[in-house]
């Protein structure tokens, strides 16, 4: 899949698989297939939670050589996303950014930005404008 996509990828990480999938559905409805998109939610046992291996798989699924923006719902999702990014290793880990923005709104606005060909830094900055000061 490496190099296949020309737009920044979007990954949605939630403690709830329903929230993650629902957010991904909203993003897909807004931008179609113009942005690589993946999501993960829940723990391996099917309950609420997140895990680094699942997040790593989602990053791989949404991989773009132009970068991947990761959106998280709570602190544990952020911590596990950081571990997943480390697991990618250099140099790919430098092309992944965790966005400090509201999950749903951030992912939707970032995907819209990415669908227009914006670079990773612009996609992240646009999403993070939604965060409270």
Order of alpha helices (4+ residues) and beta strands (2+ residues): beta-alpha-beta-alpha-beta-alpha-beta-alpha-alpha
